């Protein structure tokens, strides 16, 4: 089950999308650090950790690192990273 979910995102253009989204999230955090800190780290600091987790998933996937064990495929599932980072980017860009 987890292998089939992970294999959905093994296409080259999705890996490029992962790399671009992770880069965009990094740039948004770097360029708008006060906005990021107030929006994600102010009331609930676990949201900032969740965003960093999603960005790490997309960096790992975008660079092309192959994960072999099912446990780590579950932990670093790119679909979860897409959901976290896209929502965080939209929230950051709307709040600017």
Helices and strands as residue ranges (DSSP letters): H 2-8, H 12-31, H 33-40, H 46-63, H 70-75, H 78-95
